[in-house]
C-alpha cells in the first residue's frame, strides 16, 4: 500500500514541481523512496534502532521522555545549531572529555 501511495503522489506534476524547488523536500522524498525500497526488499526483517541511536537533538525540547545525553550513542542535529548552543554535556563529549 505504501508503494502505491508513493507512486500516486510522485505522478502528480504539482508534487514534483514542489519538491524540485526545495532541496530539503527533495531529500525527504529520496528518504521515502529508499525506505519503501528497503521495506519491499527486506520487509519484516528490518528492525527499529533503539532510542539512543540517531537521537534527534533538534527535537529534544519536545521529547516527553528525553534521554540523558550521556546515554545517547549518536545524534542527529539537522539545523539545531542555527538557533541553539551546544549543551554543556555534549560540549565535554565533543572536546574528548567524555572519558573523564
Helices and strands as residue ranges (DSSP letters): H 2-10, H 13-20, H 23-42, G 43-45, E 55-56, G 57-62, G 69-71, E 75-76, H 80-83, H 88-94
